[in-house]
Amino acid sequence: MATSLDGYIARPDGDIDWLTRRGAEAGETGYEAFIDGIDALVMGRGTYEKALTFDSWPYPGRTVFLLSRRAEAGADARVRVVRDVPQAVAAITACGARRVYVDGGQVVQSFLAAGLVQELTITTVPVLLGRGLRLFGHLEADVDLQLRASTVLGAGFVQSTYAVVR
């Protein structure tokens, strides 16, 4: 996930122009290698709707689960609609996925709360937004993390990977 320095993943209206206009400046982020190692993705409705605005579908050939209570099942053949985290886990298990990318603030929060996240990779963009949609919201308990790696990318981007400590 990419966040502003103050922890936002999007502006209040969902806009990510602060990221897209700077993204090329970061240089090689390892995204291609990362996504090549992913069996499936779980994303929320907001992330899905943002992906629909891109020039092309960013996850061709990947199993994508859309976690949404309102999305219509079967409306988009590229995604499988799941209604909650337990249904998502059952669908992931049924398809045999082993490495799953969880994308979207509320989805990440839900999977963290359920104890299902093993690793977080956060790319911090050197910009302060002041308000917007947070990556991490209210947590019922602390989530202890162990830094695995931190890399300075181009244009002041910093990518850090953390293990979730159980």
mmCIF file of the C-alpha atoms, coordinates in Angstrom:
data_MODEL
# 
_entry.id   MODEL 
# 
loop_
_atom_site.group_PDB 
_atom_site.id 
_atom_site.type_symbol 
_atom_site.label_atom_id 
_atom_site.label_alt_id 
_atom_site.label_comp_id 
_atom_site.label_asym_id 
_atom_site.label_entity_id 
_atom_site.label_seq_id 
_atom_site.pdbx_PDB_ins_code 
_atom_site.Cartn_x 
_atom_site.Cartn_y 
_atom_site.Cartn_z 
_atom_site.occupancy 
_atom_site.B_iso_or_equiv 
_atom_site.pdbx_formal_charge 
_atom_site.auth_seq_id 
_atom_site.auth_comp_id 
_atom_site.auth_asym_id 
_atom_site.auth_atom_id 
_atom_site.pdbx_PDB_model_num 
ATOM 1   C CA . MET A 1 1   ? 0.000   0.000   0.000   1.00 0.00 ? 1   MET A CA 1 
ATOM 2   C CA . ALA A 1 2   ? 1.074   3.567   -0.621  1.00 0.00 ? 2   ALA A CA 1 
ATOM 3   C CA . THR A 1 3   ? 0.345   6.229   1.960   1.00 0.00 ? 3   THR A CA 1 
ATOM 4   C CA . SER A 1 4   ? 1.065   9.884   2.402   1.00 0.00 ? 4   SER A CA 1 
ATOM 5   C CA . LEU A 1 5   ? 3.530   10.681  5.173   1.00 0.00 ? 5   LEU A CA 1 
ATOM 6   C CA . ASP A 1 6   ? 0.565   11.445  7.435   1.00 0.00 ? 6   ASP A CA 1 
ATOM 7   C CA . GLY A 1 7   ? -1.027  8.030   6.777   1.00 0.00 ? 7   GLY A CA 1 
ATOM 8   C CA . TYR A 1 8   ? -3.674  8.666   4.131   1.00 0.00 ? 8   TYR A CA 1 
ATOM 9   C CA . ILE A 1 9   ? -4.286  6.360   1.161   1.00 0.00 ? 9   ILE A CA 1 
ATOM 10  C CA . ALA A 1 10  ? -6.588  8.754   -0.680  1.00 0.00 ? 10  ALA A CA 1 
ATOM 11  C CA . ARG A 1 11  ? -8.140  12.190  -0.471  1.00 0.00 ? 11  ARG A CA 1 
ATOM 12  C CA . PRO A 1 12  ? -11.615 12.408  1.143   1.00 0.00 ? 12  PRO A CA 1 
ATOM 13  C CA . ASP A 1 13  ? -13.206 11.923  -2.312  1.00 0.00 ? 13  ASP A CA 1 
ATOM 14  C CA . GLY A 1 14  ? -11.015 8.868   -3.064  1.00 0.00 ? 14  GLY A CA 1 
ATOM 15  C CA . ASP A 1 15  ? -8.652  10.715  -5.401  1.00 0.00 ? 15  ASP A CA 1 
ATOM 16  C CA . ILE A 1 16  ? -5.064  9.431   -5.520  1.00 0.00 ? 16  ILE A CA 1 
ATOM 17  C CA . ASP A 1 17  ? -3.593  12.097  -7.812  1.00 0.00 ? 17  ASP A CA 1 
ATOM 18  C CA . TRP A 1 18  ? -0.962  12.856  -5.151  1.00 0.00 ? 18  TRP A CA 1 
ATOM 19  C CA . LEU A 1 19  ? 0.352   9.316   -5.783  1.00 0.00 ? 19  LEU A CA 1 
ATOM 20  C CA . THR A 1 20  ? -0.188  8.870   -9.517  1.00 0.00 ? 20  THR A CA 1 
ATOM 21  C CA . ARG A 1 21  ? 1.529   12.114  -10.467 1.00 0.00 ? 21  ARG A CA 1 
ATOM 22  C CA . ARG A 1 22  ? 4.600   11.211  -8.365  1.00 0.00 ? 22  ARG A CA 1 
ATOM 23  C CA . GLY A 1 23  ? 4.634   7.436   -8.902  1.00 0.00 ? 23  GLY A CA 1 
ATOM 24  C CA . ALA A 1 24  ? 7.086   7.378   -11.809 1.00 0.00 ? 24  ALA A CA 1 
ATOM 25  C CA . GLU A 1 25  ? 9.550   9.436   -9.746  1.00 0.00 ? 25  GLU A CA 1 
ATOM 26  C CA . ALA A 1 26  ? 9.882   6.564   -7.252  1.00 0.00 ? 26  ALA A CA 1 
ATOM 27  C CA . GLY A 1 27  ? 11.668  4.427   -9.832  1.00 0.00 ? 27  GLY A CA 1 
ATOM 28  C CA . GLU A 1 28  ? 11.794  0.667   -9.387  1.00 0.00 ? 28  GLU A CA 1 
ATOM 29  C CA . THR A 1 29  ? 9.558   -0.278  -6.449  1.00 0.00 ? 29  THR A CA 1 
ATOM 30  C CA . GLY A 1 30  ? 9.556   -4.050  -6.868  1.00 0.00 ? 30  GLY A CA 1 
ATOM 31  C CA . TYR A 1 31  ? 5.844   -4.034  -7.656  1.00 0.00 ? 31  TYR A CA 1 
ATOM 32  C CA . GLU A 1 32  ? 6.121   -6.264  -10.728 1.00 0.00 ? 32  GLU A CA 1 
ATOM 33  C CA . ALA A 1 33  ? 8.069   -8.932  -8.824  1.00 0.00 ? 33  ALA A CA 1 
ATOM 34  C CA . PHE A 1 34  ? 5.641   -8.623  -5.916  1.00 0.00 ? 34  PHE A CA 1 
ATOM 35  C CA . ILE A 1 35  ? 2.489   -8.970  -8.016  1.00 0.00 ? 35  ILE A CA 1 
ATOM 36  C CA . ASP A 1 36  ? 4.019   -11.875 -9.955  1.00 0.00 ? 36  ASP A CA 1 
ATOM 37  C CA . GLY A 1 37  ? 4.223   -13.780 -6.659  1.00 0.00 ? 37  GLY A CA 1 
ATOM 38  C CA . ILE A 1 38  ? 0.579   -13.188 -5.764  1.00 0.00 ? 38  ILE A CA 1 
ATOM 39  C CA . ASP A 1 39  ? -2.044  -15.908 -6.272  1.00 0.00 ? 39  ASP A CA 1 
ATOM 40  C CA . ALA A 1 40  ? -5.090  -13.773 -5.481  1.00 0.00 ? 40  ALA A CA 1 
ATOM 41  C CA . LEU A 1 41  ? -6.188  -10.327 -4.368  1.00 0.00 ? 41  LEU A CA 1 
ATOM 42  C CA . VAL A 1 42  ? -8.908  -9.139  -2.028  1.00 0.00 ? 42  VAL A CA 1 
ATOM 43  C CA . MET A 1 43  ? -10.001 -5.544  -2.482  1.00 0.00 ? 43  MET A CA 1 
ATOM 44  C CA . GLY A 1 44  ? -12.762 -3.322  -1.257  1.00 0.00 ? 44  GLY A CA 1 
ATOM 45  C CA . ARG A 1 45  ? -15.326 -1.528  -3.357  1.00 0.00 ? 45  ARG A CA 1 
ATOM 46  C CA . GLY A 1 46  ? -13.480 1.807   -3.278  1.00 0.00 ? 46  GLY A CA 1 
ATOM 47  C CA . THR A 1 47  ? -10.251 0.234   -4.510  1.00 0.00 ? 47  THR A CA 1 
ATOM 48  C CA . TYR A 1 48  ? -12.169 -1.678  -7.167  1.00 0.00 ? 48  TYR A CA 1 
ATOM 49  C CA . GLU A 1 49  ? -13.900 1.470   -8.397  1.00 0.00 ? 49  GLU A CA 1 
ATOM 50  C CA . LYS A 1 50  ? -10.538 3.262   -8.555  1.00 0.00 ? 50  LYS A CA 1 
ATOM 51  C CA . ALA A 1 51  ? -9.031  0.360   -10.549 1.00 0.00 ? 51  ALA A CA 1 
ATOM 52  C CA . LEU A 1 52  ? -11.872 0.722   -13.065 1.00 0.00 ? 52  LEU A CA 1 
ATOM 53  C CA . THR A 1 53  ? -10.637 4.255   -13.872 1.00 0.00 ? 53  THR A CA 1 
ATOM 54  C CA . PHE A 1 54  ? -7.180  3.032   -14.967 1.00 0.00 ? 54  PHE A CA 1 
ATOM 55  C CA . ASP A 1 55  ? -6.357  2.667   -18.651 1.00 0.00 ? 55  ASP A CA 1 
ATOM 56  C CA . SER A 1 56  ? -6.343  -1.119  -18.288 1.00 0.00 ? 56  SER A CA 1 
ATOM 57  C CA . TRP A 1 57  ? -7.291  -3.655  -15.637 1.00 0.00 ? 57  TRP A CA 1 
ATOM 58  C CA . PRO A 1 58  ? -4.207  -3.846  -13.373 1.00 0.00 ? 58  PRO A CA 1 
ATOM 59  C CA . TYR A 1 59  ? -4.669  -7.518  -12.396 1.00 0.00 ? 59  TYR A CA 1 
ATOM 60  C CA . PRO A 1 60  ? -5.052  -9.559  -15.585 1.00 0.00 ? 60  PRO A CA 1 
ATOM 61  C CA . GLY A 1 61  ? -4.914  -13.304 -15.031 1.00 0.00 ? 61  GLY A CA 1 
ATOM 62  C CA . ARG A 1 62  ? -5.237  -12.944 -11.244 1.00 0.00 ? 62  ARG A CA 1 
ATOM 63  C CA . THR A 1 63  ? -8.080  -14.177 -9.070  1.00 0.00 ? 63  THR A CA 1 
ATOM 64  C CA . VAL A 1 64  ? -9.628  -11.044 -7.583  1.00 0.00 ? 64  VAL A CA 1 
ATOM 65  C CA . PHE A 1 65  ? -12.139 -11.087 -4.750  1.00 0.00 ? 65  PHE A CA 1 
ATOM 66  C CA . LEU A 1 66  ? -14.253 -7.973  -4.255  1.00 0.00 ? 66  LEU A CA 1 
ATOM 67  C CA . LEU A 1 67  ? -15.207 -7.643  -0.600  1.00 0.00 ? 67  LEU A CA 1 
ATOM 68  C CA . SER A 1 68  ? -18.475 -5.750  -0.674  1.00 0.00 ? 68  SER A CA 1 
ATOM 69  C CA . ARG A 1 69  ? -21.951 -6.024  0.776   1.00 0.00 ? 69  ARG A CA 1 
ATOM 70  C CA . ARG A 1 70  ? -23.438 -3.932  -2.043  1.00 0.00 ? 70  ARG A CA 1 
ATOM 71  C CA . ALA A 1 71  ? -21.677 -5.126  -5.198  1.00 0.00 ? 71  ALA A CA 1 
ATOM 72  C CA . GLU A 1 72  ? -23.719 -7.268  -7.531  1.00 0.00 ? 72  GLU A CA 1 
ATOM 73  C CA . ALA A 1 73  ? -22.293 -10.763 -7.953  1.00 0.00 ? 73  ALA A CA 1 
ATOM 74  C CA . GLY A 1 74  ? -21.551 -11.577 -11.580 1.00 0.00 ? 74  GLY A CA 1 
ATOM 75  C CA . ALA A 1 75  ? -21.635 -7.959  -12.769 1.00 0.00 ? 75  ALA A CA 1 
ATOM 76  C CA . ASP A 1 76  ? -17.910 -8.052  -13.624 1.00 0.00 ? 76  ASP A CA 1 
ATOM 77  C CA . ALA A 1 77  ? -16.363 -11.353 -14.717 1.00 0.00 ? 77  ALA A CA 1 
ATOM 78  C CA . ARG A 1 78  ? -12.916 -10.166 -13.523 1.00 0.00 ? 78  ARG A CA 1 
ATOM 79  C CA . VAL A 1 79  ? -13.944 -10.281 -9.848  1.00 0.00 ? 79  VAL A CA 1 
ATOM 80  C CA . ARG A 1 80  ? -15.681 -12.685 -7.499  1.00 0.00 ? 80  ARG A CA 1 
ATOM 81  C CA . VAL A 1 81  ? -17.875 -10.917 -4.959  1.00 0.00 ? 81  VAL A CA 1 
ATOM 82  C CA . VAL A 1 82  ? -17.556 -11.953 -1.315  1.00 0.00 ? 82  VAL A CA 1 
ATOM 83  C CA . ARG A 1 83  ? -19.635 -10.363 1.418   1.00 0.00 ? 83  ARG A CA 1 
ATOM 84  C CA . ASP A 1 84  ? -17.406 -10.613 4.499   1.00 0.00 ? 84  ASP A CA 1 
ATOM 85  C CA . VAL A 1 85  ? -13.992 -11.745 5.707   1.00 0.00 ? 85  VAL A CA 1 
ATOM 86  C CA . PRO A 1 86  ? -15.040 -15.340 6.557   1.00 0.00 ? 86  PRO A CA 1 
ATOM 87  C CA . GLN A 1 87  ? -16.556 -15.755 3.082   1.00 0.00 ? 87  GLN A CA 1 
ATOM 88  C CA . ALA A 1 88  ? -13.389 -14.282 1.550   1.00 0.00 ? 88  ALA A CA 1 
ATOM 89  C CA . VAL A 1 89  ? -11.222 -16.741 3.503   1.00 0.00 ? 89  VAL A CA 1 
ATOM 90  C CA . ALA A 1 90  ? -13.403 -19.651 2.402   1.00 0.00 ? 90  ALA A CA 1 
ATOM 91  C CA . ALA A 1 91  ? -13.185 -18.529 -1.250  1.00 0.00 ? 91  ALA A CA 1 
ATOM 92  C CA . ILE A 1 92  ? -9.409  -18.061 -1.014  1.00 0.00 ? 92  ILE A CA 1 
ATOM 93  C CA . THR A 1 93  ? -9.032  -21.521 0.482   1.00 0.00 ? 93  THR A CA 1 
ATOM 94  C CA . ALA A 1 94  ? -11.321 -23.057 -2.136  1.00 0.00 ? 94  ALA A CA 1 
ATOM 95  C CA . CYS A 1 95  ? -9.267  -21.650 -5.005  1.00 0.00 ? 95  CYS A CA 1 
ATOM 96  C CA . GLY A 1 96  ? -6.000  -22.826 -3.418  1.00 0.00 ? 96  GLY A CA 1 
ATOM 97  C CA . ALA A 1 97  ? -4.396  -19.381 -3.165  1.00 0.00 ? 97  ALA A CA 1 
ATOM 98  C CA . ARG A 1 98  ? -1.383  -19.245 -0.852  1.00 0.00 ? 98  ARG A CA 1 
ATOM 99  C CA . ARG A 1 99  ? -0.116  -15.655 -1.273  1.00 0.00 ? 99  ARG A CA 1 
ATOM 100 C CA . VAL A 1 100 ? -2.910  -13.118 -1.114  1.00 0.00 ? 100 VAL A CA 1 
ATOM 101 C CA . TYR A 1 101 ? -2.612  -9.361  -1.576  1.00 0.00 ? 101 TYR A CA 1 
ATOM 102 C CA . VAL A 1 102 ? -5.138  -7.457  0.544   1.00 0.00 ? 102 VAL A CA 1 
ATOM 103 C CA . ASP A 1 103 ? -5.767  -3.964  -0.843  1.00 0.00 ? 103 ASP A CA 1 
ATOM 104 C CA . GLY A 1 104 ? -7.856  -1.064  0.407   1.00 0.00 ? 104 GLY A CA 1 
ATOM 105 C CA . GLY A 1 105 ? -7.959  0.653   3.788   1.00 0.00 ? 105 GLY A CA 1 
ATOM 106 C CA . GLN A 1 106 ? -11.073 -0.963  5.225   1.00 0.00 ? 106 GLN A CA 1 
ATOM 107 C CA . VAL A 1 107 ? -10.141 -4.378  3.853   1.00 0.00 ? 107 VAL A CA 1 
ATOM 108 C CA . VAL A 1 108 ? -6.651  -4.182  5.360   1.00 0.00 ? 108 VAL A CA 1 
ATOM 109 C CA . GLN A 1 109 ? -8.199  -3.089  8.673   1.00 0.00 ? 109 GLN A CA 1 
ATOM 110 C CA . SER A 1 110 ? -10.684 -5.994  8.602   1.00 0.00 ? 110 SER A CA 1 
ATOM 111 C CA . PHE A 1 111 ? -8.028  -8.590  7.800   1.00 0.00 ? 111 PHE A CA 1 
ATOM 112 C CA . LEU A 1 112 ? -5.714  -7.165  10.481  1.00 0.00 ? 112 LEU A CA 1 
ATOM 113 C CA . ALA A 1 113 ? -8.512  -7.295  13.062  1.00 0.00 ? 113 ALA A CA 1 
ATOM 114 C CA . ALA A 1 114 ? -9.149  -10.937 12.128  1.00 0.00 ? 114 ALA A CA 1 
ATOM 115 C CA . GLY A 1 115 ? -5.459  -11.774 12.579  1.00 0.00 ? 115 GLY A CA 1 
ATOM 116 C CA . LEU A 1 116 ? -5.040  -12.726 8.924   1.00 0.00 ? 116 LEU A CA 1 
ATOM 117 C CA . VAL A 1 117 ? -2.206  -10.394 7.891   1.00 0.00 ? 117 VAL A CA 1 
ATOM 118 C CA . GLN A 1 118 ? 1.334   -11.753 8.091   1.00 0.00 ? 118 GLN A CA 1 
ATOM 119 C CA . GLU A 1 119 ? 3.213   -8.942  6.379   1.00 0.00 ? 119 GLU A CA 1 
ATOM 120 C CA . LEU A 1 120 ? 2.702   -5.273  5.548   1.00 0.00 ? 120 LEU A CA 1 
ATOM 121 C CA . THR A 1 121 ? 4.589   -3.426  2.827   1.00 0.00 ? 121 THR A CA 1 
ATOM 122 C CA . ILE A 1 122 ? 4.014   0.300   3.014   1.00 0.00 ? 122 ILE A CA 1 
ATOM 123 C CA . THR A 1 123 ? 5.404   2.792   0.525   1.00 0.00 ? 123 THR A CA 1 
ATOM 124 C CA . THR A 1 124 ? 5.410   6.245   2.085   1.00 0.00 ? 124 THR A CA 1 
ATOM 125 C CA . VAL A 1 125 ? 5.081   9.142   -0.343  1.00 0.00 ? 125 VAL A CA 1 
ATOM 126 C CA . PRO A 1 126 ? 6.693   12.424  0.750   1.00 0.00 ? 126 PRO A CA 1 
ATOM 127 C CA . VAL A 1 127 ? 3.523   14.489  0.871   1.00 0.00 ? 127 VAL A CA 1 
ATOM 128 C CA . LEU A 1 128 ? 1.204   15.620  3.673   1.00 0.00 ? 128 LEU A CA 1 
ATOM 129 C CA . LEU A 1 129 ? -2.481  15.536  2.757   1.00 0.00 ? 129 LEU A CA 1 
ATOM 130 C CA . GLY A 1 130 ? -3.929  16.662  6.093   1.00 0.00 ? 130 GLY A CA 1 
ATOM 131 C CA . ARG A 1 131 ? -7.142  14.704  5.605   1.00 0.00 ? 131 ARG A CA 1 
ATOM 132 C CA . GLY A 1 132 ? -8.564  11.834  3.653   1.00 0.00 ? 132 GLY A CA 1 
ATOM 133 C CA . LEU A 1 133 ? -9.009  8.081   3.897   1.00 0.00 ? 133 LEU A CA 1 
ATOM 134 C CA . ARG A 1 134 ? -6.641  6.495   6.404   1.00 0.00 ? 134 ARG A CA 1 
ATOM 135 C CA . LEU A 1 135 ? -4.877  3.203   5.862   1.00 0.00 ? 135 LEU A CA 1 
ATOM 136 C CA . PHE A 1 136 ? -5.241  2.302   9.519   1.00 0.00 ? 136 PHE A CA 1 
ATOM 137 C CA . GLY A 1 137 ? -8.301  3.274   11.481  1.00 0.00 ? 137 GLY A CA 1 
ATOM 138 C CA . HIS A 1 138 ? -9.366  2.409   14.995  1.00 0.00 ? 138 HIS A CA 1 
ATOM 139 C CA . LEU A 1 139 ? -7.793  -0.797  16.292  1.00 0.00 ? 139 LEU A CA 1 
ATOM 140 C CA . GLU A 1 140 ? -9.232  -2.837  19.147  1.00 0.00 ? 140 GLU A CA 1 
ATOM 141 C CA . ALA A 1 141 ? -5.710  -3.779  20.264  1.00 0.00 ? 141 ALA A CA 1 
ATOM 142 C CA . ASP A 1 142 ? -2.118  -2.993  19.390  1.00 0.00 ? 142 ASP A CA 1 
ATOM 143 C CA . VAL A 1 143 ? -0.699  -4.720  16.334  1.00 0.00 ? 143 VAL A CA 1 
ATOM 144 C CA . ASP A 1 144 ? 2.976   -5.334  16.984  1.00 0.00 ? 144 ASP A CA 1 
ATOM 145 C CA . LEU A 1 145 ? 5.236   -5.154  13.949  1.00 0.00 ? 145 LEU A CA 1 
ATOM 146 C CA . GLN A 1 146 ? 8.830   -6.108  13.262  1.00 0.00 ? 146 GLN A CA 1 
ATOM 147 C CA . LEU A 1 147 ? 10.692  -4.189  10.580  1.00 0.00 ? 147 LEU A CA 1 
ATOM 148 C CA . ARG A 1 148 ? 12.062  -6.568  7.942   1.00 0.00 ? 148 ARG A CA 1 
ATOM 149 C CA . ALA A 1 149 ? 13.400  -4.050  5.442   1.00 0.00 ? 149 ALA A CA 1 
ATOM 150 C CA . SER A 1 150 ? 13.295  -0.385  4.574   1.00 0.00 ? 150 SER A CA 1 
ATOM 151 C CA . THR A 1 151 ? 14.450  1.069   1.266   1.00 0.00 ? 151 THR A CA 1 
ATOM 152 C CA . VAL A 1 152 ? 14.729  4.649   0.084   1.00 0.00 ? 152 VAL A CA 1 
ATOM 153 C CA . LEU A 1 153 ? 13.355  4.871   -3.449  1.00 0.00 ? 153 LEU A CA 1 
ATOM 154 C CA . GLY A 1 154 ? 13.508  7.756   -5.874  1.00 0.00 ? 154 GLY A CA 1 
ATOM 155 C CA . ALA A 1 155 ? 12.026  11.169  -5.080  1.00 0.00 ? 155 ALA A CA 1 
ATOM 156 C CA . GLY A 1 156 ? 12.050  10.500  -1.336  1.00 0.00 ? 156 GLY A CA 1 
ATOM 157 C CA . PHE A 1 157 ? 9.664   7.547   -1.376  1.00 0.00 ? 157 PHE A CA 1 
ATOM 158 C CA . VAL A 1 158 ? 10.387  5.068   1.433   1.00 0.00 ? 158 VAL A CA 1 
ATOM 159 C CA . GLN A 1 159 ? 9.241   1.444   1.234   1.00 0.00 ? 159 GLN A CA 1 
ATOM 160 C CA . SER A 1 160 ? 9.131   -0.524  4.463   1.00 0.00 ? 160 SER A CA 1 
ATOM 161 C CA . THR A 1 161 ? 8.149   -4.130  5.008   1.00 0.00 ? 161 THR A CA 1 
ATOM 162 C CA . TYR A 1 162 ? 6.989   -5.322  8.405   1.00 0.00 ? 162 TYR A CA 1 
ATOM 163 C CA . ALA A 1 163 ? 6.164   -8.751  9.792   1.00 0.00 ? 163 ALA A CA 1 
ATOM 164 C CA . VAL A 1 164 ? 3.049   -8.855  11.949  1.00 0.00 ? 164 VAL A CA 1 
ATOM 165 C CA . VAL A 1 165 ? 4.162   -10.278 15.290  1.00 0.00 ? 165 VAL A CA 1 
ATOM 166 C CA . ARG A 1 166 ? 1.788   -12.846 16.756  1.00 0.00 ? 166 ARG A CA 1 
# 
